[in-house]
Amino acid sequence: MSDASEKLANSAAPTLFTWEFATDPYPAYAWLREHAPVHRTELPSGVEAWLVTRYGDARQALADARLSKNPVHHAEPAHARGKTGIPGERKAELMTHLLNIDPPDHPRLRRLVSKAFTPRRVAEFAPRVQELTDRLIDGFAERGSADLIHEFAFPLPIYAICDLLGVPSEDQDDFRDWAGMMIRHAGGPRGGVARAVKKMRGYLAELIHRKRENPGDDLISGLIRAGDHGEHLTENEAAAMAFIILFAGFETTVNLIGNGMYTLMRNPAERERLQSSLAAGETGLLATGVEELLRYDGPVEMATWRYATEPLTLGGQRIAAGDPVLVVLAAADRDPERFRDPDALDLGRRDNQHLGYGHGIHYCLGAPLARVEGQTAIATLLKRLPDVRLSGEPSDLRWRGGLIMRGLRTLPVQFTPLSGR
């Protein structure tokens, strides 16, 4: 692009990171894909980073070993220190998890944890997900109204992951409170996220100690027992892994369910198509439908932070060593060069290789469990509350702030009340 054309393009650039942008970022991402597909911008935190918006560039960046996940490679000025990654994880000594490390430590830790997410283990856990789903719906079904975020989409993955980790039932409400503080971000009190992370870190250290004395058939006990070529997880590594499984695993599923139900209520023809399929006892459209919901308005707007370890070129732009790079999954998954009619919802879409769960060695480890939770939650809601509908206007809804995740703060709905089961 010439200097003149670049100046013209920049003069028409959309404003990013406003509340209006959060409500519907897709027009702005379409502009970036066309005019500035790898775009350097200042984030609300004051940190400057590159945004990658085209599908081809995004896949390349997600798999490029020169883009490290380790924040040590960030050439950060003093004002940016601590403003990338998860708030509070540095002070709580929770940095040594899969989202912050590279090979050779990454494959070692991933092998240890992946045993909890095998297809067999997830299939064994599916009845528990269904039980939790029905129990939560029972809690509001007779009322005829609910907030699907706070009463359903939020507690479901929290309780499921607590069960998976081995958090005793009497402690799970504490986890729910801490997790709620962590996803409120700008909507909570100042420093609240860091305080919640600190409390969670203290609890995990105590739980790991208890599991060493009395191990069970759960993920934390498995992490403690696990060995890999004679190497064992340190206590810090075990705590960090348990923390990131909770943090990364619950908010993505909250948003998958919330965004997914909101999208279906805004697209009645596709919703009716799915309900007819479920009524006929079919599962194929549910499976492809959840993948389409992940692509269309997925739970993760941007992949977690990456840092250039050496100068490199991406999408025609020269990126300096130490520069942060954010791959915009929401933009890549609406790229017309990869997806036909990308702004249309098609629950039966084939060849849907979306990037909703990433790509490369950092592909989401918990994706199989998230899919089971998403499919179970959406199918059960549509079958048990067949006329569920938005209460109020879409313009009344607010999206949570933050760079990485995309999700609604609330999702008020109405439906025909059900009699007790």
C-alpha positions as CSV (number, residue, x, y, z in Angstrom):
1,M,0.0,0.0,0.0
2,S,1.4,3.4,-0.9
3,D,1.7,6.2,1.7
4,A,-1.2,8.1,0.2
5,S,-3.5,5.1,0.1
6,E,-2.5,4.1,3.6
7,K,-3.3,7.5,4.9
8,L,-6.7,7.4,3.1
9,A,-7.4,4.0,4.6
10,N,-6.4,5.0,8.1
11,S,-8.6,8.1,7.9
12,A,-11.6,5.9,7.4
13,A,-10.6,3.3,10.0
14,P,-13.3,2.3,12.4
15,T,-13.1,3.1,16.1
16,L,-12.2,0.0,18.1
17,F,-13.0,-1.1,21.7
18,T,-16.0,1.1,22.4
19,W,-19.2,-0.2,23.8
20,E,-20.8,0.1,20.3
21,F,-17.9,-1.9,18.9
22,A,-18.4,-4.6,21.6
23,T,-22.1,-4.9,20.6
24,D,-21.2,-5.7,17.0
25,P,-17.5,-5.8,16.1
26,Y,-18.0,-7.5,12.8
27,P,-18.3,-4.5,10.5
28,A,-15.1,-3.1,11.9
29,Y,-13.4,-6.5,11.5
30,A,-14.6,-6.6,7.8
31,W,-13.0,-3.2,7.3
32,L,-9.7,-4.3,8.8
33,R,-9.7,-7.5,6.8
34,E,-10.0,-5.5,3.6
35,H,-7.8,-2.4,4.4
36,A,-5.4,-3.4,7.2
37,P,-5.4,-7.1,7.8
38,V,-2.4,-7.0,10.1
39,H,-3.0,-3.7,12.0
40,R,-1.0,-2.1,14.8
41,T,-3.2,-0.4,17.4
42,E,-3.2,0.9,20.9
43,L,-5.4,-1.3,23.2
44,P,-7.5,0.2,26.0
45,S,-4.8,-0.8,28.5
46,G,-2.3,1.4,26.7
47,V,-0.3,-1.6,25.3
48,E,0.3,-1.5,21.5
49,A,-0.3,-4.8,19.6
50,W,-0.8,-6.2,16.1
51,L,-4.3,-7.4,15.3
52,V,-4.4,-10.2,12.7
53,T,-7.8,-10.5,11.0
54,R,-7.7,-12.6,7.8
55,Y,-8.2,-16.4,8.0
56,G,-5.0,-17.3,6.2
57,D,-2.8,-15.0,8.3
58,A,-4.5,-16.1,11.4
59,R,-3.8,-19.8,10.8
60,Q,-0.2,-19.0,10.0
61,A,0.2,-16.9,13.2
62,L,-1.5,-19.5,15.4
63,A,1.0,-22.2,14.3
64,D,4.2,-20.0,13.9
65,A,6.9,-21.0,16.4
66,R,8.4,-17.6,16.2
67,L,5.3,-16.2,18.0
68,S,5.9,-17.3,21.6
69,K,3.3,-17.7,24.3
70,N,5.8,-16.8,27.0
71,P,5.4,-13.2,28.2
72,V,9.2,-13.1,28.9
73,H,9.5,-12.3,25.1
74,H,7.4,-9.2,25.4
75,A,9.6,-6.1,24.9
76,E,7.3,-4.3,27.3
77,P,7.8,-0.7,28.4
78,A,7.4,-0.1,32.1
79,H,3.8,1.1,31.7
80,A,2.8,-2.2,30.0
81,R,4.2,-4.5,32.6
82,G,1.5,-6.8,33.9
83,K,-1.1,-5.5,31.4
84,T,-1.1,-8.6,29.2
85,G,-2.3,-12.1,30.1
86,I,-4.7,-12.9,32.9
87,P,-4.9,-10.2,35.7
88,G,-3.2,-11.3,38.9
89,E,-1.6,-14.4,37.5
90,R,1.9,-13.0,37.9
91,K,1.6,-12.1,41.6
92,A,-0.2,-15.4,42.4
93,E,2.7,-17.4,40.7
94,L,0.3,-19.0,38.3
95,M,2.2,-18.2,35.1
96,T,3.5,-21.8,34.3
97,H,0.4,-23.0,32.5
98,L,-0.3,-24.1,28.9
99,L,-1.3,-20.6,27.7
100,N,2.0,-19.1,28.7
101,I,4.7,-21.7,27.8
102,D,6.4,-23.0,24.6
103,P,8.1,-26.3,23.8
104,P,9.7,-28.2,25.3
105,D,7.7,-27.6,28.5
106,H,4.4,-27.2,26.6
107,P,4.2,-30.7,25.2
108,R,5.3,-32.2,28.5
109,L,2.6,-30.5,30.5
110,R,0.0,-31.0,27.7
111,R,0.6,-34.8,27.7
112,L,0.1,-34.9,31.4
113,V,-3.2,-33.0,31.4
114,S,-4.6,-34.5,28.1
115,K,-5.4,-37.7,29.9
116,A,-8.4,-36.0,31.5
117,F,-9.8,-35.0,28.1
118,T,-9.7,-38.2,26.1
119,P,-12.9,-39.1,24.1
120,R,-13.5,-41.9,26.6
121,R,-13.2,-39.7,29.7
122,V,-15.4,-37.0,28.1
123,A,-18.0,-39.6,27.1
124,E,-18.0,-41.0,30.7
125,F,-18.6,-37.4,32.0
126,A,-21.5,-36.6,29.6
127,P,-24.2,-38.0,31.9
128,R,-23.0,-35.7,34.7
129,V,-23.3,-32.8,32.3
130,Q,-26.8,-33.8,31.4
131,E,-27.7,-34.1,35.1
132,L,-26.3,-30.6,35.9
133,T,-28.1,-29.2,32.9
134,D,-31.5,-30.6,34.0
135,R,-31.0,-29.6,37.6
136,L,-30.3,-25.9,36.6
137,I,-33.3,-25.8,34.3
138,D,-35.4,-27.2,37.0
139,G,-34.5,-24.3,39.2
140,F,-36.3,-21.8,36.9
141,A,-38.6,-23.8,34.6
142,E,-41.7,-23.2,36.7
143,R,-41.2,-19.5,36.8
144,G,-41.5,-18.8,33.1
145,S,-38.5,-16.5,33.0
146,A,-34.8,-16.6,33.7
147,D,-31.4,-15.0,33.1
148,L,-29.7,-17.6,31.0
149,I,-26.3,-16.3,31.8
150,H,-26.4,-16.2,35.6
151,E,-28.8,-19.0,36.2
152,F,-27.7,-21.5,33.6
153,A,-24.7,-20.8,31.2
154,F,-22.4,-19.6,34.1
155,P,-23.0,-22.2,36.8
156,L,-23.1,-25.2,34.4
157,P,-19.4,-25.3,33.4
158,I,-18.3,-24.1,36.8
159,Y,-19.9,-27.1,38.5
160,A,-18.8,-29.4,35.7
161,I,-15.1,-28.3,35.9
162,C,-15.1,-28.4,39.7
163,D,-16.3,-32.0,39.5
164,L,-13.5,-32.7,37.0
165,L,-10.8,-31.1,39.1
166,G,-12.0,-32.8,42.3
167,V,-13.2,-29.7,44.2
168,P,-15.5,-30.9,47.0
169,S,-19.1,-30.0,46.6
170,E,-19.1,-27.9,49.8
171,D,-16.3,-25.6,48.2
172,Q,-17.8,-25.2,44.8
173,D,-19.9,-22.1,45.6
174,D,-16.6,-20.4,46.6
175,F,-15.2,-21.3,43.2
176,R,-18.4,-19.9,41.6
177,D,-17.9,-16.6,43.4
178,W,-14.3,-16.3,42.4
179,A,-15.0,-17.2,38.8
180,G,-17.8,-14.6,38.7
181,M,-15.4,-11.9,39.8
182,M,-12.9,-13.0,37.2
183,I,-15.3,-12.8,34.2
184,R,-16.9,-9.5,35.3
185,H,-13.6,-7.7,34.4
186,A,-14.4,-4.0,34.1
187,G,-17.9,-4.6,35.5
188,G,-16.5,-5.5,39.0
189,P,-14.7,-3.5,41.7
190,R,-11.1,-2.3,40.9
191,G,-8.6,-5.1,41.6
192,G,-11.4,-7.6,42.0
193,V,-10.0,-10.0,39.4
194,A,-6.5,-10.1,41.0
195,R,-8.1,-10.7,44.4
196,A,-10.2,-13.5,43.1
197,V,-7.1,-15.1,41.4
198,K,-5.1,-14.8,44.7
199,K,-7.9,-16.5,46.7
200,M,-8.2,-19.2,44.1
201,R,-4.4,-19.7,44.2
202,G,-4.5,-20.1,48.0
203,Y,-7.3,-22.6,47.8
204,L,-5.6,-24.7,45.1
205,A,-2.4,-24.9,47.1
206,E,-4.4,-26.2,50.0
207,L,-6.4,-28.6,47.8
208,I,-3.3,-30.0,46.2
209,H,-1.8,-30.7,49.7
210,R,-5.0,-32.5,50.7
211,K,-5.0,-34.6,47.5
212,R,-1.4,-35.6,48.1
213,E,-2.6,-37.1,51.4
214,N,-5.9,-38.6,50.0
215,P,-5.8,-38.8,46.2
216,G,-9.1,-39.5,44.3
217,D,-10.2,-40.2,40.8
218,D,-10.1,-36.6,39.6
219,L,-7.9,-34.3,37.5
220,I,-5.9,-32.7,40.4
221,S,-5.1,-36.1,41.8
222,G,-4.1,-37.2,38.3
223,L,-1.8,-34.2,38.0
224,I,-0.1,-35.0,41.3
225,R,0.4,-38.7,40.3
226,A,1.3,-38.1,36.7
227,G,4.9,-38.6,35.6
228,D,6.4,-38.0,32.2
229,H,9.8,-39.6,31.6
230,G,10.5,-39.5,35.3
231,E,9.4,-35.8,35.6
232,H,6.7,-34.8,37.9
233,L,4.7,-31.6,38.1
234,T,5.9,-29.1,40.7
235,E,3.2,-27.8,43.0
236,N,3.3,-24.4,41.2
237,E,2.8,-26.2,37.9
238,A,-0.1,-28.3,39.2
239,A,-1.8,-25.2,40.7
240,A,-1.3,-23.2,37.5
241,M,-2.7,-26.1,35.4
242,A,-5.7,-26.5,37.6
243,F,-6.2,-22.7,37.5
244,I,-6.0,-22.4,33.7
245,I,-8.3,-25.4,33.1
246,L,-10.9,-23.6,35.3
247,F,-10.3,-20.1,33.8
248,A,-10.1,-21.2,30.1
249,G,-12.6,-23.9,30.4
250,F,-15.6,-22.2,32.1
251,E,-15.7,-18.8,30.4
252,T,-15.5,-20.2,26.9
253,T,-18.5,-22.5,27.7
254,V,-20.5,-19.7,29.4
255,N,-20.1,-17.7,26.2
256,L,-20.7,-20.6,23.8
257,I,-24.1,-21.3,25.5
258,G,-25.0,-17.6,25.9
259,N,-23.9,-16.4,22.5
260,G,-25.4,-19.6,20.9
261,M,-28.8,-19.2,22.4
262,Y,-28.9,-15.5,21.6
263,T,-27.9,-16.2,18.0
264,L,-30.6,-18.9,17.7
265,M,-33.3,-16.6,19.1
266,R,-32.2,-13.9,16.5
267,N,-32.4,-16.5,13.7
268,P,-35.8,-18.2,14.0
269,A,-35.7,-20.2,10.8
270,E,-32.4,-21.9,11.8
271,R,-33.6,-22.4,15.3
272,E,-36.8,-24.1,14.0
273,R,-34.7,-26.2,11.7
274,L,-32.6,-27.4,14.7
275,Q,-35.7,-28.0,16.9
276,S,-37.3,-30.1,14.2
277,S,-34.1,-32.1,13.9
278,L,-33.9,-32.7,17.7
279,A,-37.6,-33.6,17.8
280,A,-36.9,-36.3,15.2
281,G,-34.2,-37.8,17.5
282,E,-31.4,-36.7,15.2
283,T,-28.0,-35.4,16.4
284,G,-26.2,-34.5,13.2
285,L,-27.6,-31.0,12.9
286,L,-26.9,-30.3,16.6
287,A,-23.2,-31.3,16.1
288,T,-22.7,-29.1,12.9
289,G,-24.9,-26.4,14.5
290,V,-22.7,-25.9,17.5
291,E,-19.6,-25.7,15.2
292,E,-21.5,-23.0,13.2
293,L,-22.3,-21.1,16.4
294,L,-18.6,-21.3,17.3
295,R,-17.8,-19.7,14.0
296,Y,-20.6,-17.2,13.7
297,D,-20.3,-15.5,17.1
298,G,-17.9,-17.6,19.1
299,P,-16.9,-17.4,22.8
300,V,-13.3,-16.3,22.1
301,E,-12.9,-13.1,20.2
302,M,-9.1,-13.0,20.1
303,A,-6.6,-15.8,20.8
304,T,-4.5,-15.2,23.9
305,W,-1.3,-13.2,23.7
306,R,1.7,-14.0,21.5
307,Y,5.0,-12.3,21.3
308,A,7.5,-12.2,18.3
309,T,10.8,-13.8,19.3
310,E,12.5,-12.4,16.2
311,P,11.6,-10.0,13.4
312,L,9.0,-11.6,11.0
313,T,6.6,-10.6,8.2
314,L,2.9,-11.4,8.6
315,G,0.3,-10.3,6.1
316,G,2.8,-8.0,4.5
317,Q,3.6,-6.2,7.7
318,R,7.0,-6.3,9.4
319,I,6.7,-7.2,13.0
320,A,9.6,-6.4,15.4
321,A,11.0,-8.8,18.0
322,G,9.1,-8.4,21.2
323,D,5.9,-7.0,19.6
324,P,2.6,-8.5,21.0
325,V,0.3,-10.2,18.4
326,L,-3.4,-10.8,18.9
327,V,-5.1,-13.1,16.4
328,V,-8.7,-12.0,16.0
329,L,-10.6,-15.3,15.7
330,A,-13.9,-13.5,15.3
331,A,-12.6,-11.7,12.2
332,A,-10.9,-14.7,10.7
333,D,-14.0,-16.8,11.1
334,R,-16.0,-14.3,9.0
335,D,-13.5,-14.1,6.2
336,P,-15.3,-14.4,2.9
337,E,-12.1,-15.8,1.3
338,R,-12.5,-18.9,3.5
339,F,-16.3,-19.1,4.3
340,R,-19.1,-18.8,1.8
341,D,-21.6,-16.2,2.8
342,P,-19.8,-15.8,6.2
343,D,-22.3,-13.3,7.8
344,A,-25.2,-15.8,7.4
345,L,-25.9,-18.5,10.0
346,D,-26.1,-22.0,8.5
347,L,-26.4,-24.7,11.1
348,G,-25.7,-27.4,8.5
349,R,-22.5,-25.7,7.1
350,R,-20.0,-28.2,5.9
351,D,-16.2,-27.7,5.6
352,N,-16.4,-25.5,8.7
353,Q,-12.8,-25.4,9.8
354,H,-13.3,-22.4,12.1
355,L,-10.7,-21.2,14.5
356,G,-13.0,-20.9,17.5
357,Y,-10.8,-23.3,19.5
358,G,-7.5,-22.2,18.0
359,H,-5.0,-24.0,15.8
360,G,-1.6,-25.6,16.1
361,I,0.0,-26.9,19.4
362,H,-2.1,-24.5,21.5
363,Y,-5.4,-25.9,20.1
364,C,-7.9,-25.9,23.0
365,L,-7.3,-29.0,25.1
366,G,-10.8,-28.9,26.6
367,A,-12.6,-28.5,23.3
368,P,-14.2,-32.0,23.5
369,L,-15.7,-31.3,26.9
370,A,-16.8,-27.8,25.8
371,R,-18.6,-29.3,22.8
372,V,-20.4,-31.9,25.0
373,E,-21.4,-29.1,27.4
374,G,-22.6,-26.8,24.6
375,Q,-24.5,-29.5,22.7
376,T,-26.2,-30.8,25.9
377,A,-27.1,-27.3,27.1
378,I,-28.5,-26.0,23.9
379,A,-30.4,-29.1,23.0
380,T,-31.9,-29.5,26.4
381,L,-33.0,-25.8,26.5
382,L,-34.6,-26.1,23.1
383,K,-36.4,-29.3,24.0
384,R,-37.6,-28.4,27.5
385,L,-38.3,-24.7,26.8
386,P,-39.4,-24.9,23.1
387,D,-40.8,-21.3,23.0
388,V,-37.9,-19.7,24.9
389,R,-37.6,-16.1,23.7
390,L,-35.7,-12.9,24.4
391,S,-37.2,-10.8,27.1
392,G,-36.8,-7.1,26.0
393,E,-35.0,-5.7,23.0
394,P,-31.6,-6.8,21.8
395,S,-30.4,-3.2,22.1
396,D,-30.9,-3.5,25.9
397,L,-28.3,-6.2,26.2
398,R,-24.7,-5.4,27.2
399,W,-21.6,-7.3,26.3
400,R,-18.8,-7.8,28.8
401,G,-15.6,-5.7,28.3
402,G,-12.2,-7.3,27.7
403,L,-10.1,-8.3,24.7
404,I,-10.0,-12.1,24.7
405,M,-13.5,-13.3,25.4
406,R,-16.9,-12.3,23.8
407,G,-20.0,-12.8,25.9
408,L,-23.1,-11.2,27.2
409,R,-23.5,-9.9,30.7
410,T,-27.1,-11.1,30.9
411,L,-29.6,-12.9,28.7
412,P,-33.1,-12.4,30.1
413,V,-35.6,-14.8,28.5
414,Q,-39.3,-15.8,28.8
415,F,-41.0,-19.1,28.1
416,T,-44.2,-21.0,29.0
417,P,-43.7,-22.2,32.6
418,L,-43.3,-25.9,33.1
419,S,-45.0,-27.9,35.9
420,G,-42.7,-29.7,38.4
421,R,-40.9,-32.8,37.1
